[in-house]
């Protein structure tokens, strides 16, 4: 049984938040999410306390990966407020977070190549990501996919592929506009026209010729932003 009397009330609260979040979502929270939950505005203060918890053996932490926290899997005393046992999370895979994608009007970007040399990595469940080399993540800007439960600030996990079936959500690169957008794709007029359909009744679809569009990935999972 773990003794938590050597922890401050703030550190005990942080452990409880990490455990509760992991049990609900299947992956750990970010430093900012922990700070908001326990009332700490400074990410450096959160990081300091996470470092204390790591040194004392309550969790492990990979600083190179966002959400790279893991609770040590052993029983906690009932009076610690943490319940027991600690959650057993699925193994995590680190995948690149390559920037933003528009869920609204397309966002112009310098070129069509998402793969850049410097990017943050995030940890996602290995149950979702079978091969980390085939996937990447993008943060959503806009609300055009809100009825598909994808909101502004959410993170979409994409499988890198160049084709898709009708109704699938894709990262669509518009060549002439040099812009990218997140929409459901539909092939119309026997493939002579492509409709990029928002999931928001207040927004209109985008129609493009197939020669002006490149599919750069399909949505396979969503990480919701907690307000």
LOFIBA-80339 format. One record per residue: residue number from 1; residue in three letters; x, y, z of N, C-alpha, C in turn. Coordinates in pm, whole numbers. Atoms other than C-alpha are relative to their C-alpha. Layout:
N
PT:resi:resn:n.X:n.Y:n.Z:ca.X:ca.Y:ca.Z:c.X:c.Y:c.Z
PT:NUM:Ala:X:Y:Z:X:Y:Z:X:Y:Z .
...
***
This chain:
227
PT:resi:resn:n.X:n.Y:n.Z:ca.X:ca.Y:ca.Z:c.X:c.Y:c.Z
PT:1:Unk:85:-120:0:0:0:0:88:125:0 .
PT:2:Unk:-81:-120:8:137:342:-93:-36:98:109 .
PT:3:Unk:19:-104:-99:184:606:174:5:135:-72 .
PT:4:Unk:3:-129:68:77:946:41:11:118:99 .
PT:5:Unk:-11:-108:-98:134:1142:363:118:91:-29 .
PT:6:Unk:-114:-83:33:461:1270:216:-29:94:-118 .
PT:7:Unk:39:-87:109:269:1452:-58:-77:121:53 .
PT:8:Unk:79:-118:-36:125:1802:-40:-144:-20:-46 .
PT:9:Unk:139:11:47:-253:1846:-76:-12:24:-150 .
PT:10:Unk:4:-28:143:-191:1992:-422:47:-121:-81 .
PT:11:Unk:-51:117:73:12:1688:-529:-97:-116:6 .
PT:12:Unk:101:104:-11:-252:1450:-397:-117:28:-95 .
PT:13:Unk:108:-39:90:-515:1645:-593:38:-25:-145 .
PT:14:Unk:-47:23:136:-304:1623:-908:-3:-149:-34 .
PT:15:Unk:5:144:22:-268:1246:-873:-144:-47:-20 .
PT:16:Unk:141:40:11:-642:1211:-821:-56:42:-135 .
PT:17:Unk:49:-48:129:-712:1422:-1133:54:-86:-114 .
PT:18:Unk:-59:83:105:-470:1220:-1348:-68:-135:-6 .
PT:19:Unk:64:131:-4:-625:895:-1235:-142:6:-55 .
PT:20:Unk:139:-13:44:-984:1014:-1289:-7:23:-151 .
PT:21:Unk:-2:-31:144:-904:1156:-1634:35:-125:-80 .
PT:22:Unk:-44:119:73:-722:838:-1742:-107:-108:-3 .
PT:23:Unk:106:99:-4:-1007:615:-1631:-114:36:-94 .
PT:24:Unk:111:-43:85:-1261:825:-1823:35:-4:-148 .
PT:25:Unk:-33:-18:141:-1069:883:-2147:96:-106:-55 .
PT:26:Unk:-90:103:48:-813:601:-2163:139:50:-33 .
PT:27:Unk:-133:-56:20:-515:836:-2195:19:112:101 .
PT:28:Unk:-24:-98:-106:-349:1085:-1959:-27:143:-45 .
PT:29:Unk:23:-140:33:-418:1460:-1941:129:72:-36 .
PT:30:Unk:-115:-85:26:-186:1735:-2061:33:80:126 .
PT:31:Unk:-40:-85:-113:3:1964:-1824:-101:113:19 .
PT:32:Unk:96:-111:-11:-240:2248:-1903:-134:-48:57 .
PT:33:Unk:125:53:-53:-543:2028:-1833:11:-27:150 .
PT:34:Unk:-21:22:-143:-396:1928:-1497:-5:133:75 .
PT:35:Unk:-3:-132:-65:-330:2294:-1413:-140:58:15 .
PT:36:Unk:136:-54:-8:-687:2399:-1498:-83:-74:105 .
PT:37:Unk:81:80:-92:-832:2113:-1293:32:29:146 .
PT:38:Unk:-39:-21:-140:-635:2193:-977:23:147:33 .
PT:39:Unk:-8:-143:-28:-635:2572:-1011:140:58:-4 .
PT:40:Unk:-135:-53:15:-272:2629:-1115:13:58:-140 .
PT:41:Unk:-9:-65:131:-223:2881:-1397:137:-17:-65 .
PT:42:Unk:-136:10:52:152:2831:-1434:34:-145:-37 .
PT:43:Unk:-39:136:40:260:2527:-1638:131:-42:66 .
PT:44:Unk:-125:35:-66:603:2547:-1474:-24:-51:141 .
PT:45:Unk:34:49:-133:444:2501:-1131:-57:-142:-9 .
PT:46:Unk:52:136:21:249:2200:-1260:115:-96:-28 .
PT:47:Unk:-113:86:35:568:2057:-1411:88:-30:121 .
PT:48:Unk:-80:22:-121:755:2107:-1083:-64:-107:87 .
PT:49:Unk:69:97:-85:491:1912:-889:-4:-138:-64 .
PT:50:Unk:-8:130:69:482:1638:-1154:139:-61:18 .
PT:51:Unk:-136:49:-25:859:1614:-1112:15:-59:138 .
PT:52:Unk:-2:54:-137:812:1564:-737:-68:-136:4 .
PT:53:Unk:72:127:2:556:1290:-799:80:-109:-73 .
PT:54:Unk:-84:97:71:793:1126:-1044:116:-46:88 .
PT:55:Unk:-114:36:-86:1089:1137:-804:-44:-90:115 .
PT:56:Unk:50:80:-111:871:987:-530:-65:-131:-45 .
PT:57:Unk:41:130:49:767:702:-755:-148:-19:-26 .
PT:58:Unk:144:12:23:398:782:-811:-37:-3:-148 .
PT:59:Unk:26:3:143:422:830:-1186:131:3:-77 .
PT:60:Unk:-113:-14:93:656:812:-1483:-39:106:-102 .
PT:61:Unk:28:-112:89:689:1093:-1732:101:6:-114 .
PT:62:Unk:-83:-19:118:820:1128:-2087:-18:145:-45 .
PT:63:Unk:10:-142:30:893:1499:-2139:-1:29:-149 .
PT:64:Unk:-3:-21:144:932:1451:-2514:-138:-18:-63 .
PT:65:Unk:132:31:54:566:1352:-2554:-107:71:81 .
PT:66:Unk:116:-56:-67:254:1552:-2476:-88:-114:50 .
PT:67:Unk:78:106:-65:32:1344:-2241:89:-121:32 .
PT:68:Unk:-92:111:-25:342:1136:-2162:8:-40:145 .
PT:69:Unk:4:37:-141:233:1060:-1805:-51:-142:17 .
PT:70:Unk:49:132:-35:185:714:-1656:3:-16:151 .
PT:71:Unk:2:31:-142:69:634:-1303:68:-133:24 .
PT:72:Unk:-61:127:-38:273:367:-1131:-111:-95:42 .
PT:73:Unk:111:94:-18:53:58:-1126:15:-79:129 .
PT:74:Unk:6:72:-126:13:-33:-763:-110:60:85 .
PT:75:Unk:116:-42:-79:-254:0:-498:29:122:83 .
PT:76:Unk:-7:-118:-84:-318:328:-323:-94:-20:120 .
PT:77:Unk:89:12:-116:-467:351:30:-131:72:-24 .
PT:78:Unk:131:-59:22:-839:426:36:-9:141:55 .
PT:79:Unk:11:-133:-58:-790:730:258:82:103:-77 .
PT:80:Unk:-75:-96:81:-562:887:-3:-91:77:-93 .
PT:81:Unk:91:-65:94:-869:982:-206:26:-39:-143 .
PT:82:Unk:-35:39:136:-717:808:-508:-69:-127:-44 .
PT:83:Unk:64:128:26:-917:483:-485:108:-105:-30 .
PT:84:Unk:-95:104:32:-753:152:-579:-62:-101:-95 .
PT:85:Unk:-142:-25:23:-597:10:-781:18:115:-96 .
PT:86:Unk:-27:-101:100:-425:266:-1003:-39:-51:-137 .
PT:87:Unk:50:45:130:-554:260:-1363:108:-66:-85 .
PT:88:Unk:-90:64:95:-397:28:-1616:-33:55:-138 .
PT:89:Unk:24:-61:129:-371:236:-1930:55:-87:-112 .
PT:90:Unk:-53:70:116:-326:90:-2274:137:56:-35 .
PT:91:Unk:-131:-51:41:31:115:-2406:-19:119:-93 .
PT:92:Unk:13:-122:78:91:453:-2567:96:1:-118 .
PT:93:Unk:-85:-22:116:230:543:-2907:17:150:-17 .
PT:94:Unk:-26:-141:24:394:879:-2976:-12:32:-148 .
PT:95:Unk:19:-37:140:274:1043:-3297:17:151:-15 .
PT:96:Unk:-27:-144:17:355:1385:-3448:-127:82:-10 .
PT:97:Unk:105:-101:14:124:1682:-3402:53:104:-96 .
PT:98:Unk:-63:-74:109:188:1859:-3730:-56:139:-23 .
PT:99:Unk:52:-135:16:-9:2179:-3684:-151:4:0 .
PT:100:Unk:144:-26:-3:-361:2301:-3759:-66:-42:-130 .
PT:101:Unk:82:22:118:-639:2209:-3998:-132:71:20 .
PT:102:Unk:122:-79:-9:-946:2417:-4078:-122:-88:0 .
PT:103:Unk:135:55:5:-1293:2297:-3987:-91:120:-20 .
PT:104:Unk:68:-123:38:-1450:2590:-4164:51:34:-138 .
PT:105:Unk:-65:-35:125:-1296:2784:-4449:143:-56:0 .
PT:106:Unk:-136:54:6:-967:2630:-4571:104:100:48 .
PT:107:Unk:-110:-83:-46:-650:2761:-4408:115:-11:-100 .
PT:108:Unk:-116:8:90:-378:2853:-4660:126:-38:77 .
PT:109:Unk:-128:37:-58:-41:2693:-4585:104:6:-110 .
PT:110:Unk:-103:-24:101:295:2731:-4763:9:-106:-108 .
PT:111:Unk:-3:105:101:290:2394:-4938:-82:-118:49 .
PT:112:Unk:91:110:-31:108:2063:-4939:62:-109:85 .
PT:113:Unk:-71:104:-73:362:1870:-4735:-18:22:150 .
PT:114:Unk:18:-11:-145:242:1817:-4374:127:-40:75 .
PT:115:Unk:-111:60:-73:563:1630:-4286:116:98:8 .
PT:116:Unk:-105:-97:-22:803:1882:-4138:95:-53:105 .
PT:117:Unk:-106:57:-83:1123:1833:-3943:-21:22:148 .
PT:118:Unk:16:-29:-143:1018:1993:-3613:-149:-1:36 .
PT:119:Unk:138:3:-44:694:1904:-3439:-9:-62:138 .
PT:120:Unk:30:61:-129:547:1815:-3103:-50:-142:-22 .
PT:121:Unk:54:135:6:462:1453:-3033:-102:-16:113 .
PT:122:Unk:100:26:-101:152:1338:-2846:-13:-151:18 .
PT:123:Unk:17:141:-30:80:1006:-2679:-146:-39:-18 .
PT:124:Unk:135:53:17:-226:809:-2789:3:-149:25 .
PT:125:Unk:8:143:-31:-347:461:-2705:43:-85:-118 .
PT:126:Unk:-43:92:104:-180:183:-2899:-117:-82:-53 .
PT:127:Unk:120:66:52:-530:34:-2932:-54:74:-122 .
PT:128:Unk:45:-82:112:-605:321:-3171:103:-2:-112 .
PT:129:Unk:-108:-12:98:-268:343:-3344:76:-131:-8 .
PT:130:Unk:-70:127:18:-146:10:-3474:142:21:-49 .
PT:131:Unk:-131:-30:56:145:159:-3668:23:150:7 .
PT:132:Unk:-21:-144:-15:269:502:-3549:59:67:-124 .
PT:133:Unk:-59:-59:120:453:551:-3879:-105:39:-102 .
PT:134:Unk:104:-26:99:121:567:-4066:-98:109:42 .
PT:135:Unk:97:-96:-50:-55:830:-3855:66:130:45 .
PT:136:Unk:-43:-128:-51:-27:1192:-3750:-120:70:61 .
PT:137:Unk:108:-73:-66:-232:1445:-3554:-2:144:-48 .
PT:138:Unk:20:-140:35:-374:1787:-3640:-98:61:99 .
PT:139:Unk:94:-69:-87:-542:2043:-3416:-100:78:-85 .
PT:140:Unk:109:-55:79:-878:2165:-3543:-21:148:32 .
PT:141:Unk:42:-140:-13:-959:2530:-3604:-134:16:-71 .
PT:142:Unk:130:-22:61:-1325:2613:-3663:-105:-97:49 .
PT:143:Unk:114:76:-51:-1666:2460:-3608:-82:-66:-110 .
PT:144:Unk:80:56:109:-1771:2322:-3947:-32:-148:20 .
PT:145:Unk:24:142:-24:-1756:1965:-3813:-63:-25:136 .
PT:146:Unk:52:7:-137:-1936:2033:-3485:-105:-109:15 .
PT:147:Unk:101:105:-11:-2225:1794:-3561:60:-139:-12 .
PT:148:Unk:-73:126:-2:-1964:1520:-3608:79:-12:130 .
PT:149:Unk:-64:-2:-132:-1854:1596:-3248:148:32:-9 .
PT:150:Unk:-137:-51:11:-1534:1767:-3362:-9:152:11 .
PT:151:Unk:10:-143:-26:-1499:2115:-3215:133:71:-13 .
PT:152:Unk:-119:-84:6:-1254:2401:-3224:96:-37:112 .
PT:153:Unk:-100:36:-100:-934:2301:-3046:18:-150:19 .
PT:154:Unk:-16:146:-8:-993:1924:-3069:119:-44:-86 .
PT:155:Unk:-108:58:79:-718:1702:-3207:-53:-121:-75 .
PT:156:Unk:39:115:80:-789:1464:-3493:122:-85:-31 .
PT:157:Unk:-105:95:35:-579:1153:-3545:-27:-48:-143 .
PT:158:Unk:17:26:143:-524:1096:-3917:86:-120:-42 .
PT:159:Unk:-81:101:69:-414:789:-4112:42:58:-134 .
PT:160:Unk:-51:-58:124:-191:901:-4397:-37:-90:-117 .
PT:161:Unk:42:76:117:-361:784:-4717:-55:95:-105 .
PT:162:Unk:36:-87:110:-450:921:-5057:-135:-26:-60 .
PT:163:Unk:135:25:52:-802:784:-5107:-97:-13:117 .
PT:164:Unk:102:9:-105:-1130:766:-4917:-132:-38:-63 .
PT:165:Unk:135:37:43:-1486:636:-4942:-96:116:27 .
PT:166:Unk:103:-101:-23:-1799:852:-4962:-36:8:149 .
PT:167:Unk:41:-23:-137:-1881:1005:-4625:112:-1:102 .
PT:168:Unk:-110:2:-95:-1538:962:-4467:56:141:19 .
PT:169:Unk:-59:-129:-30:-1372:1259:-4296:147:-1:-40 .
PT:170:Unk:-136:-2:54:-1050:1362:-4468:64:137:19 .
PT:171:Unk:-76:-124:16:-777:1623:-4470:15:21:-150 .
PT:172:Unk:3:-24:144:-833:1770:-4817:88:120:-34 .
PT:173:Unk:-89:-106:47:-558:1973:-4983:-54:54:-131 .
PT:174:Unk:49:-66:120:-694:2224:-5237:121:63:-70 .
PT:175:Unk:-128:-34:64:-408:2266:-5483:6:146:-46 .
PT:176:Unk:-3:-136:53:-501:2592:-5655:-2:104:112 .
PT:177:Unk:13:-94:-112:-595:2763:-5328:115:-11:98 .
PT:178:Unk:-107:27:-97:-292:2617:-5146:-54:6:142 .
PT:179:Unk:68:-1:-129:-519:2547:-4852:-45:-141:34 .
PT:180:Unk:45:132:-45:-627:2251:-4644:-124:14:88 .
PT:181:Unk:123:-6:-77:-961:2171:-4483:-42:-140:44 .
PT:182:Unk:53:126:-53:-1130:1898:-4275:-148:-8:-34 .
PT:183:Unk:139:15:41:-1456:1776:-4431:-30:-147:-29 .
PT:184:Unk:41:130:56:-1656:1469:-4528:4:10:-152 .
PT:185:Unk:-17:-3:144:-1588:1376:-4889:-108:-82:-70 .
PT:186:Unk:99:71:81:-1848:1278:-5150:36:19:-148 .
PT:187:Unk:-25:-4:144:-1790:1191:-5515:-132:15:-72 .
PT:188:Unk:124:-28:70:-2060:1337:-5740:19:-2:-151 .
PT:189:Unk:-1:1:146:-2153:1321:-6111:100:-102:-54 .
PT:190:Unk:-85:112:41:-1978:985:-6150:148:36:10 .
PT:191:Unk:-140:-32:-26:-1657:1122:-6008:50:126:-68 .
PT:192:Unk:-42:-120:70:-1652:1440:-6216:10:122:93 .
PT:193:Unk:0:-111:-96:-1698:1660:-5907:9:-57:141 .
PT:194:Unk:-13:41:-140:-1610:1633:-5538:-67:104:89 .
PT:195:Unk:64:-87:-99:-1824:1774:-5259:67:-21:135 .
PT:196:Unk:-56:3:-135:-1652:1857:-4930:-106:56:93 .
PT:197:Unk:121:-32:-75:-1939:1857:-4684:31:30:147 .
PT:198:Unk:-14:-26:-143:-1929:2033:-4344:-108:-72:79 .
PT:199:Unk:101:57:-90:-2114:1886:-4047:-51:112:89 .
PT:200:Unk:53:-117:-69:-2270:2219:-3956:-106:61:-93 .
PT:201:Unk:108:-44:90:-2610:2325:-4099:10:146:-41 .
PT:202:Unk:-13:-142:34:-2504:2691:-4107:106:24:-108 .
PT:203:Unk:-110:-16:95:-2218:2625:-4350:-29:-77:-129 .
PT:204:Unk:22:59:131:-2220:2544:-4721:114:-93:-38 .
PT:205:Unk:-107:90:46:-2028:2260:-4890:93:72:-98 .
PT:206:Unk:-98:-46:98:-1720:2319:-5104:1:-100:-115 .
PT:207:Unk:-5:87:117:-1725:2182:-5460:132:23:-74 .
PT:208:Unk:-128:-11:69:-1396:2108:-5635:10:-106:-109 .
PT:209:Unk:-30:100:103:-1275:1930:-5947:104:-96:56 .
PT:210:Unk:-97:97:-54:-1083:1608:-5870:146:38:-24 .
PT:211:Unk:-139:-38:29:-770:1752:-6033:51:106:96 .
PT:212:Unk:-39:-107:-91:-771:2033:-5775:5:-47:145 .
PT:213:Unk:7:50:-137:-785:1805:-5470:95:-117:21 .
PT:214:Unk:-84:113:-42:-543:1575:-5290:-41:-40:141 .
PT:215:Unk:32:52:-133:-653:1358:-4999:131:-31:72 .
PT:216:Unk:-126:19:-73:-379:1365:-4735:-16:-84:126 .
PT:217:Unk:19:86:-116:-535:1151:-4465:-147:-13:34 .
PT:218:Unk:136:26:-45:-849:1006:-4310:-5:1:153 .
PT:219:Unk:16:-5:-145:-975:1072:-3956:-28:-140:54 .
PT:220:Unk:25:128:-64:-949:761:-3738:-34:14:149 .
PT:221:Unk:33:-22:-142:-992:916:-3390:1:148:29 .
PT:222:Unk:7:-139:-43:-1062:1241:-3208:34:9:148 .
PT:223:Unk:-29:-30:-140:-915:1375:-2884:-71:131:31 .
PT:224:Unk:82:-117:-28:-1167:1617:-2733:74:99:88 .
PT:225:Unk:-54:-108:-82:-1062:1951:-2591:-93:24:117 .
PT:226:Unk:81:-26:-119:-1184:2005:-2234:4:149:29 .
PT:227:Unk:5:-143:-29:-1302:2360:-2167:-2:23:150 .
***
